Amino acid sequence: MQDLYNQIKNQYTVDLDNVESVLDLEKFKAKYNKLITGLMQALAKAKLTDKKLYGPRINQLKNSYEIAVTKKIGDLASLNAKNVEDLTIPHQPRHSGRLHPTTIVIRELNDFFRSQGFSIQEGPEIETPEYNFRRLNLPEGHPATDLQDTLYIKEPDLLMRTHTSSIQTQILSGYKPPMRVVVPGKVYRNETKSSTNSSFFYQYQGFVVDKGVNIQNLKEMLTRAHQFLFGEDVKLRFRYKYYPEVSPGMGVDMQCRFCLGKGCQVCKYRGWIETLGSGMTHYNCYKACGINPEVWTGYSFGLGLDRLVMNKFGIDDIRKLYSGELAYQ
Ligand SMILES: [Zn+2]
Protein backbone atom coordinates (compact mmCIF):
# COMPACT_ATOMS: atom_id res chain seq x y z
CA MET A 1 0.00 0.00 0.00
CA GLN A 2 2.81 2.32 0.93
CA ASP A 3 4.55 1.69 -2.39
CA LEU A 4 1.34 2.30 -4.31
CA TYR A 5 0.71 5.49 -2.34
CA ASN A 6 4.21 6.79 -3.07
CA GLN A 7 3.97 5.80 -6.73
CA ILE A 8 0.75 7.73 -7.21
CA LYS A 9 1.86 10.74 -5.16
CA ASN A 10 5.17 11.12 -6.97
CA GLN A 11 4.02 10.45 -10.48
CA TYR A 12 0.53 11.84 -11.06
CA THR A 13 1.48 15.56 -11.11
CA VAL A 14 4.27 14.84 -13.61
CA ASP A 15 1.90 12.86 -15.84
CA LEU A 16 -0.80 15.49 -15.53
CA ASP A 17 1.62 18.20 -16.68
CA ASN A 18 2.12 16.26 -19.89
CA VAL A 19 -1.61 16.13 -20.61
CA GLU A 20 -2.27 18.42 -23.60
CA SER A 21 -5.62 17.26 -24.90
CA VAL A 22 -8.93 15.85 -23.78
CA LEU A 23 -7.80 12.50 -25.15
CA ASP A 24 -4.61 12.62 -23.04
CA LEU A 25 -6.72 13.48 -20.01
CA GLU A 26 -9.03 10.53 -20.58
CA LYS A 27 -6.01 8.20 -20.71
CA PHE A 28 -4.56 9.83 -17.59
CA LYS A 29 -7.83 9.48 -15.67
CA ALA A 30 -8.28 5.87 -16.75
CA LYS A 31 -4.82 5.08 -15.38
CA TYR A 32 -4.97 7.01 -12.09
CA ASN A 33 -8.63 6.37 -11.21
CA LYS A 34 -7.77 2.68 -11.37
CA LEU A 35 -4.66 3.13 -9.21
CA ILE A 36 -6.52 5.23 -6.63
CA THR A 37 -9.36 2.71 -6.51
CA GLY A 38 -6.73 0.01 -5.90
CA LEU A 39 -5.20 2.15 -3.15
CA MET A 40 -8.60 2.61 -1.45
CA GLN A 41 -9.24 -1.13 -1.65
CA ALA A 42 -5.80 -1.79 -0.11
CA LEU A 43 -6.57 0.73 2.65
CA ALA A 44 -9.88 -1.02 3.43
CA LYS A 45 -7.99 -4.29 3.90
CA ALA A 46 -5.10 -2.72 5.84
CA LYS A 47 -4.36 -3.13 9.53
CA LEU A 48 -5.84 -0.59 11.91
CA THR A 49 -2.49 1.09 12.60
CA ASP A 50 -1.87 1.49 8.88
CA LYS A 51 -5.41 2.75 8.41
CA LYS A 52 -4.80 5.45 11.03
CA LEU A 53 -1.49 6.42 9.48
CA TYR A 54 -2.43 6.24 5.81
CA GLY A 55 -6.16 6.99 5.92
CA PRO A 56 -5.78 10.80 6.15
CA ARG A 57 -2.81 10.83 3.73
CA ILE A 58 -4.67 8.83 1.13
CA ASN A 59 -7.76 11.04 1.50
CA GLN A 60 -5.63 14.13 1.06
CA LEU A 61 -3.95 12.61 -1.99
CA LYS A 62 -7.36 11.73 -3.47
CA ASN A 63 -8.62 15.29 -2.87
CA SER A 64 -5.49 16.87 -4.37
CA TYR A 65 -5.77 14.54 -7.36
CA GLU A 66 -9.42 15.46 -7.96
CA ILE A 67 -8.68 19.19 -7.64
CA ALA A 68 -5.76 18.90 -10.07
CA VAL A 69 -7.88 17.00 -12.60
CA THR A 70 -10.71 19.58 -12.34
CA LYS A 71 -8.20 22.38 -12.91
CA LYS A 72 -6.79 20.58 -15.93
CA ILE A 73 -10.26 20.23 -17.44
CA GLY A 74 -10.68 24.02 -17.08
CA ASP A 75 -7.26 24.71 -18.66
CA LEU A 76 -8.01 22.47 -21.65
CA ALA A 77 -11.41 24.11 -22.17
CA SER A 78 -9.95 27.64 -22.26
CA LEU A 79 -7.13 26.47 -24.61
CA ASN A 80 -9.68 24.99 -26.99
CA ALA A 81 -11.77 28.16 -26.90
CA LYS A 82 -8.73 30.13 -28.10
CA ASN A 83 -8.09 27.70 -30.94
CA VAL A 84 -11.63 27.63 -32.29
CA GLU A 85 -12.21 30.42 -34.77
CA ASP A 86 -14.95 32.80 -33.79
CA LEU A 87 -17.17 32.70 -36.85
CA THR A 88 -18.85 35.95 -35.93
CA ILE A 89 -15.65 38.02 -36.30
CA PRO A 90 -15.49 39.65 -39.77
CA HIS A 91 -12.37 38.31 -41.53
CA GLN A 92 -9.86 40.26 -43.57
CA PRO A 93 -11.03 40.60 -47.17
CA ARG A 94 -9.01 38.41 -49.52
CA HIS A 95 -7.68 39.52 -52.87
CA SER A 96 -10.19 38.35 -55.38
CA GLY A 97 -9.77 38.28 -59.15
CA ARG A 98 -10.33 41.34 -61.24
CA LEU A 99 -10.72 42.14 -64.88
CA HIS A 100 -7.75 42.10 -67.22
CA PRO A 101 -6.89 45.62 -68.46
CA THR A 102 -7.73 44.59 -72.03
CA THR A 103 -11.18 43.41 -70.92
CA ILE A 104 -11.72 46.70 -69.10
CA VAL A 105 -10.92 48.70 -72.25
CA ILE A 106 -13.08 46.40 -74.44
CA ARG A 107 -16.01 46.96 -72.09
CA GLU A 108 -15.48 50.72 -72.04
CA LEU A 109 -15.36 50.81 -75.83
CA ASN A 110 -18.45 48.59 -76.00
CA ASP A 111 -20.25 51.06 -73.72
CA PHE A 112 -19.23 53.96 -75.92
CA PHE A 113 -20.18 52.35 -79.22
CA ARG A 114 -23.42 50.99 -77.83
CA SER A 115 -24.32 54.59 -76.94
CA GLN A 116 -23.64 55.49 -80.60
CA GLY A 117 -26.07 52.86 -81.88
CA PHE A 118 -23.58 50.09 -82.65
CA SER A 119 -24.24 46.43 -81.95
CA ILE A 120 -21.46 44.15 -80.68
CA GLN A 121 -20.58 40.96 -82.53
CA GLU A 122 -18.11 38.13 -82.31
CA GLY A 123 -16.89 35.60 -84.84
CA PRO A 124 -14.57 32.65 -85.50
CA GLU A 125 -10.83 32.93 -84.86
CA ILE A 126 -10.08 30.25 -87.46
CA GLU A 127 -10.94 31.66 -90.85
CA THR A 128 -10.75 31.00 -94.56
CA PRO A 129 -8.69 33.21 -96.90
CA GLU A 130 -11.97 34.15 -98.56
CA TYR A 131 -13.22 36.15 -95.57
CA ASN A 132 -9.82 37.08 -94.18
CA PHE A 133 -8.33 38.36 -97.47
CA ARG A 134 -10.34 38.07 -100.67
CA ARG A 135 -13.46 39.95 -99.65
CA LEU A 136 -11.26 42.64 -98.15
CA ASN A 137 -9.82 43.47 -101.52
CA LEU A 138 -6.66 41.48 -100.80
CA PRO A 139 -6.16 39.34 -103.92
CA GLU A 140 -4.19 36.13 -103.99
CA GLY A 141 -0.47 36.81 -103.92
CA HIS A 142 -0.84 40.04 -101.96
CA PRO A 143 2.14 40.41 -99.60
CA ALA A 144 -0.17 40.49 -96.54
CA THR A 145 -1.30 36.93 -97.29
CA ASP A 146 2.28 35.69 -97.12
CA LEU A 147 3.49 33.05 -94.69
CA GLN A 148 5.73 35.69 -93.17
CA ASP A 149 2.69 37.42 -91.72
CA THR A 150 0.03 34.76 -91.43
CA LEU A 151 -0.29 31.66 -89.27
CA TYR A 152 -1.91 28.92 -91.34
CA ILE A 153 -3.69 26.00 -89.71
CA LYS A 154 -3.89 24.22 -93.04
CA GLU A 155 -2.28 26.02 -95.89
CA PRO A 156 -3.88 27.48 -97.96
CA ASP A 157 -7.43 26.78 -96.76
CA LEU A 158 -7.50 27.62 -93.06
CA LEU A 159 -5.68 30.28 -91.09
CA MET A 160 -5.77 32.13 -87.80
CA ARG A 161 -7.55 35.39 -88.56
CA THR A 162 -5.00 38.16 -88.99
CA HIS A 163 -7.48 40.93 -88.23
CA THR A 164 -11.03 41.36 -87.00
CA SER A 165 -11.91 42.62 -90.48
CA SER A 166 -12.69 38.96 -91.24
CA ILE A 167 -15.80 39.27 -89.06
CA GLN A 168 -16.71 42.43 -90.91
CA THR A 169 -16.76 40.55 -94.23
CA GLN A 170 -18.79 37.75 -92.64
CA ILE A 171 -21.39 40.24 -91.43
CA LEU A 172 -21.40 42.31 -94.63
CA SER A 173 -21.98 39.08 -96.55
CA GLY A 174 -24.69 37.80 -94.26
CA TYR A 175 -26.81 40.84 -93.38
CA LYS A 176 -28.48 43.70 -95.16
CA PRO A 177 -27.51 47.35 -94.55
CA PRO A 178 -27.85 49.79 -92.88
CA MET A 179 -25.64 48.52 -90.09
CA ARG A 180 -23.36 49.72 -87.32
CA VAL A 181 -21.28 47.01 -85.74
CA VAL A 182 -18.20 46.67 -83.52
CA VAL A 183 -16.22 43.46 -83.09
CA PRO A 184 -13.69 43.04 -80.29
CA GLY A 185 -11.41 40.03 -80.63
CA LYS A 186 -8.06 38.33 -80.66
CA VAL A 187 -6.04 38.17 -83.86
CA TYR A 188 -2.90 36.29 -84.81
CA ARG A 189 0.25 37.19 -86.71
CA ASN A 190 3.49 35.46 -87.45
CA GLU A 191 5.52 38.05 -85.53
CA THR A 192 8.59 37.97 -83.35
CA LYS A 193 7.85 38.96 -79.77
CA SER A 194 9.10 42.35 -78.66
CA SER A 195 8.01 45.06 -76.23
CA THR A 196 5.39 46.26 -78.73
CA ASN A 197 4.66 43.17 -80.88
CA SER A 198 3.16 39.81 -79.99
CA SER A 199 2.10 36.81 -82.07
CA PHE A 200 -1.44 37.41 -80.91
CA PHE A 201 -3.10 40.60 -79.84
CA TYR A 202 -6.47 42.27 -79.58
CA GLN A 203 -8.20 44.35 -82.18
CA TYR A 204 -11.39 46.27 -82.05
CA GLN A 205 -13.11 46.43 -85.38
CA GLY A 206 -15.94 48.75 -86.24
CA PHE A 207 -17.89 49.61 -89.33
CA VAL A 208 -20.87 51.53 -90.53
CA VAL A 209 -22.82 50.96 -93.72
CA ASP A 210 -25.46 53.52 -94.57
CA LYS A 211 -26.40 56.09 -97.16
CA GLY A 212 -24.35 59.28 -97.42
CA VAL A 213 -21.65 58.37 -94.90
CA ASN A 214 -18.47 60.39 -95.35
CA ILE A 215 -14.97 60.53 -93.92
CA GLN A 216 -15.85 63.40 -91.61
CA ASN A 217 -18.34 61.08 -89.85
CA LEU A 218 -15.48 58.62 -89.36
CA LYS A 219 -13.13 61.27 -87.96
CA GLU A 220 -15.72 62.48 -85.50
CA MET A 221 -16.58 59.01 -84.31
CA LEU A 222 -12.92 58.11 -83.76
CA THR A 223 -12.21 61.38 -81.95
CA ARG A 224 -15.13 60.84 -79.60
CA ALA A 225 -14.06 57.24 -78.92
CA HIS A 226 -10.54 58.36 -77.96
CA GLN A 227 -11.92 61.19 -75.81
CA PHE A 228 -14.21 58.70 -74.08
CA LEU A 229 -11.26 56.48 -73.22
CA PHE A 230 -8.53 59.04 -72.52
CA GLY A 231 -10.28 62.30 -71.72
CA GLU A 232 -11.04 65.48 -73.65
CA ASP A 233 -7.38 66.52 -73.84
CA VAL A 234 -6.27 63.52 -75.90
CA LYS A 235 -4.20 64.59 -78.90
CA LEU A 236 -4.81 62.82 -82.20
CA ARG A 237 -3.20 63.00 -85.59
CA PHE A 238 -4.95 61.85 -88.76
CA ARG A 239 -2.95 61.02 -91.83
CA TYR A 240 -3.45 59.40 -95.17
CA LYS A 241 -2.50 55.75 -95.20
CA TYR A 242 -2.92 52.87 -97.58
CA TYR A 243 -4.98 49.87 -96.54
CA PRO A 244 -6.32 47.62 -99.32
CA GLU A 245 -9.82 47.26 -97.84
CA VAL A 246 -10.52 51.01 -97.69
CA SER A 247 -10.26 54.01 -99.99
CA PRO A 248 -9.22 56.53 -98.91
CA GLY A 249 -7.39 55.10 -95.89
CA MET A 250 -6.70 57.04 -92.74
CA GLY A 251 -4.23 56.21 -89.99
CA VAL A 252 -4.78 57.63 -86.53
CA ASP A 253 -1.96 58.40 -84.11
CA MET A 254 -2.33 59.40 -80.49
CA GLN A 255 0.26 61.45 -78.69
CA CYS A 256 2.28 59.11 -76.44
CA ARG A 257 1.07 59.44 -72.89
CA PHE A 258 4.31 58.15 -71.40
CA CYS A 259 6.49 60.95 -72.77
CA LEU A 260 3.81 63.46 -73.85
CA GLY A 261 5.28 63.56 -77.34
CA LYS A 262 8.94 63.88 -76.33
CA GLY A 263 9.82 60.32 -77.42
CA CYS A 264 10.40 57.18 -75.40
CA GLN A 265 10.87 53.43 -75.75
CA VAL A 266 7.12 52.74 -75.95
CA CYS A 267 6.49 55.12 -78.85
CA LYS A 268 9.83 54.12 -80.40
CA TYR A 269 10.98 57.74 -79.91
CA ARG A 270 8.34 59.05 -82.30
CA GLY A 271 6.22 60.82 -79.68
CA TRP A 272 3.10 59.32 -81.29
CA ILE A 273 1.55 55.88 -81.19
CA GLU A 274 -0.48 54.54 -84.06
CA THR A 275 -3.76 53.40 -82.52
CA LEU A 276 -5.77 52.43 -85.54
CA GLY A 277 -6.22 52.10 -89.24
CA SER A 278 -9.43 53.21 -90.88
CA GLY A 279 -11.02 54.54 -94.01
CA MET A 280 -14.00 54.49 -96.27
CA THR A 281 -14.83 50.86 -97.02
CA HIS A 282 -13.59 49.94 -100.49
CA TYR A 283 -15.96 49.67 -103.44
CA ASN A 284 -14.55 46.22 -104.25
CA CYS A 285 -15.05 45.05 -100.71
CA TYR A 286 -18.77 45.86 -100.81
CA LYS A 287 -19.10 44.19 -104.17
CA ALA A 288 -17.34 41.03 -102.94
CA CYS A 289 -19.73 40.87 -99.99
CA GLY A 290 -22.87 41.35 -102.07
CA ILE A 291 -23.62 44.97 -101.11
CA ASN A 292 -24.34 47.50 -103.84
CA PRO A 293 -21.60 50.17 -103.55
CA GLU A 294 -23.57 52.55 -105.74
CA VAL A 295 -26.23 52.76 -103.02
CA TRP A 296 -24.37 52.16 -99.78
CA THR A 297 -21.30 53.82 -98.38
CA GLY A 298 -19.59 53.46 -95.06
CA TYR A 299 -16.41 53.39 -93.08
CA SER A 300 -14.34 50.77 -91.28
CA PHE A 301 -11.78 51.05 -88.54
CA GLY A 302 -9.59 48.61 -86.64
CA LEU A 303 -8.03 49.61 -83.35
CA GLY A 304 -4.94 47.91 -82.00
CA LEU A 305 -6.28 47.39 -78.51
CA ASP A 306 -3.05 46.44 -76.77
CA ARG A 307 -1.32 49.73 -77.36
CA LEU A 308 -4.39 51.59 -76.19
CA VAL A 309 -4.47 49.45 -73.06
CA MET A 310 -0.75 50.00 -72.45
CA ASN A 311 -1.21 53.75 -72.78
CA LYS A 312 -4.26 53.85 -70.57
CA PHE A 313 -2.73 51.80 -67.76
CA GLY A 314 0.90 52.88 -68.11
CA ILE A 315 2.12 49.39 -69.07
CA ASP A 316 5.39 49.67 -70.94
CA ASP A 317 5.73 46.17 -72.42
CA ILE A 318 3.07 44.24 -74.36
CA ARG A 319 4.46 40.93 -73.04
CA LYS A 320 3.35 41.86 -69.53
CA LEU A 321 -0.25 41.76 -70.73
CA TYR A 322 0.02 38.09 -71.67
CA SER A 323 2.75 36.79 -69.40
CA GLY A 324 0.59 35.89 -66.42
CA GLU A 325 2.06 38.79 -64.46
CA LEU A 326 -0.15 38.91 -61.38
CA ALA A 327 -0.27 42.70 -61.24
CA TYR A 328 -2.25 42.72 -64.48
CA GLN A 329 -4.48 39.71 -63.93
ZN1 LIG B 1 6.55 57.99 -75.79
Residues whose N, C-alpha, C, O or C-beta is under 5 A from the ligand:
A	BS01	ZN	C256 F258 C259 G263 C264 V266 C267 G271
